[in-house]
Amino acid sequence: MATVENGQQAITSIPQERWSVEDFYHPEPKAIGKMNSCQGGFLENVDRFDAAFFGIDDEEARHIDPQQRLFLEVAWEALEYASISPRALGGTAVGVFTGLCTVDYHRLLYRDFGCIGPYSGTGTTMSITANRLSYLLDLRGPSMAVDAACSSGLVALHLACQSLRTEESNLCIAGGVNLILSPDSMISSAQTGLLSAGGGL
């Protein structure tokens, strides 16, 4: 995976498993139902998730938005990089602040009402992105998801800093997650002039 740390370019062609670029690309930004870019910052293998590691069975995992799955994985890794045992935080005032604003998986799942199951609600509700980590680790600080559009992750960090300053939390996990799984948001961004032809919003 390309990383900023390694000085690598992370902008790539839209993966075919997301959607067919040929069906949606048009160089004119205002073309109806089209997008004026065929590139973006996309993570690979977002459908892969070690559900058992987090105590989640396969049936539930299928209904969990990959953004929730990714946040669990990255938060766990962040704690390990900080030399903090995730399991040692149980029962303590650790806050979780998550920034996110896209609900592509929700829309994809709910296109077929027959696919809705007992895990669909919690699996696609934005607030659960933070709550799932708090529940998994038995964290007792504030646990919330923030939608502030493009600044969602930054606002989550701001709230985490406030929580530390007021001693509401003694440790905070803060971050943002955004996975574009369908062309909807890119078409909308093209229509409003927010989409760069070079691959970024």
Secondary structure, 3 states (H helix, E strand, C coil): CCCCCCCCCCEEECCCCCCCHHHHECCCCCCCCCECCCEEECCCCCCCCCHHHHCCCHHHHHCCCHHHHHHHHHHHHHHHHCCCCHHHHCCCCEEEEEECCCCHHHHHHCCCHHHCCCCHHHHHCCCHHHHHHHHHHCCCCCEEEECCHHHHHHHHHHHHHHHHHCCCCCEEEEEECCCCCCCHHHHHHHHCCCCCCCCCC
